[in-house]
């Protein structure tokens, strides 16, 4: 009778899994910042009533996403990114199209969390 084998830790195949996951989070947030900034004018033209408060909120969220993208090496950055997604969803109260963007990016962020959990274990 042979001794039971210890379960092997699943390897991702990545040279630096931590760096890859940081890049995934940073890329996701950078894309979100870009989309938010580019969405302001089309929303104003097509969507109708996008007031100054809504434009200010979108710009603040875009800046926050860009700053968080640069800070993905910090241990708290993933949680802060989750809060940012919640704030974007909440901005849907200002305009329905922001709710649509919030749902889309919340789903993308949830998938990034899933990939992070799978890679890092």
C-alpha positions in Angstrom: 0.0 0.0 0.0 1.5 3.3 -1.0 1.4 6.6 0.9 -1.3 9.0 -0.3 0.0 11.7 -2.6 -0.2 15.3 -1.6 -2.4 17.3 -3.9 -0.3 19.5 -6.2 -1.0 23.1 -6.4 -2.5 24.1 -9.7 -0.1 26.2 -11.7 -1.5 28.8 -14.0 1.4 28.6 -16.5 2.1 32.3 -16.1 5.6 33.5 -15.2 4.3 36.1 -12.8 0.6 35.5 -11.9 0.4 38.5 -9.6 1.6 40.8 -12.3 -0.8 39.3 -14.8 -3.8 39.8 -12.5 -2.7 43.4 -11.8 -2.6 44.0 -15.5 -6.0 42.5 -15.9 -7.5 44.8 -13.3 -5.6 47.9 -14.6 -6.6 47.2 -18.1 -10.3 46.8 -17.1 -10.3 50.1 -15.2 -8.4 52.0 -17.9 -10.9 50.8 -20.5 -13.7 51.8 -18.2 -12.2 55.3 -17.7 -11.9 55.7 -21.5 -15.4 54.6 -22.2 -16.9 56.9 -19.6 -15.1 59.9 -21.0 -16.0 59.1 -24.6 -19.6 58.4 -23.6 -20.4 61.9 -22.3 -21.0 63.6 -25.6 -23.1 60.9 -27.3 -25.2 60.6 -24.2 -25.8 64.4 -24.2 -26.7 64.4 -27.9 -28.8 61.2 -28.2 -29.9 60.5 -24.6 -31.3 63.9 -23.9 -31.2 65.3 -20.4 -27.7 64.8 -19.1 -27.2 67.7 -16.7 -24.1 69.2 -15.2 -24.2 67.0 -12.2 -24.3 63.8 -14.3 -21.4 65.0 -16.4 -19.4 65.9 -13.3 -20.2 62.4 -11.8 -19.1 60.7 -15.0 -15.8 62.7 -15.1 -15.2 62.0 -11.4 -15.8 58.2 -12.0 -13.5 58.2 -15.0 -10.7 59.9 -13.1 -11.2 57.5 -10.2 -11.0 54.6 -12.6 -7.8 55.9 -14.1 -6.2 56.5 -10.7 -7.2 53.0 -9.5 -5.8 51.5 -12.7 -2.5 53.1 -11.8 -2.7 51.8 -8.3 -3.5 48.1 -8.9 -0.4 47.0 -7.1 -1.9 48.1 -3.8 -3.7 45.4 -1.7 -6.9 47.5 -1.4 -7.2 48.4 -5.1 -9.5 45.4 -6.1 -11.9 46.3 -3.3 -11.8 50.0 -4.3 -12.6 48.9 -7.9 -15.6 47.1 -6.7 -16.8 50.2 -4.8 -16.3 52.1 -8.1 -18.5 49.7 -9.9 -21.2 50.3 -7.3 -20.9 54.0 -7.7 -21.2 53.7 -11.4 -24.4 51.7 -10.9 -25.7 54.3 -8.5 -25.0 57.0 -11.1 -27.7 55.3 -13.1 -30.1 57.4 -11.0 -28.8 60.4 -13.0 -29.3 58.9 -16.4 -30.5 55.5 -17.6 -27.5 55.1 -20.0 -25.1 55.3 -17.0 -27.0 52.4 -15.5 -26.4 50.4 -18.6 -22.7 51.2 -18.5 -22.7 50.3 -14.8 -24.2 46.9 -15.4 -21.8 46.2 -18.3 -18.7 47.1 -16.3 -19.9 45.5 -13.1 -20.2 42.2 -15.1 -16.7 42.7 -16.6 -15.3 43.5 -13.1 -17.0 40.4 -11.7 -15.4 38.3 -14.4 -12.0 39.9 -13.6 -12.5 38.9 -9.9 -13.3 35.4 -11.0 -10.1 35.2 -13.2 -8.1 36.6 -10.3 -9.5 34.0 -7.9 -8.7 31.1 -10.4 -5.2 32.3 -11.1 -4.1 33.2 -7.6 -6.1 30.5 -5.9 
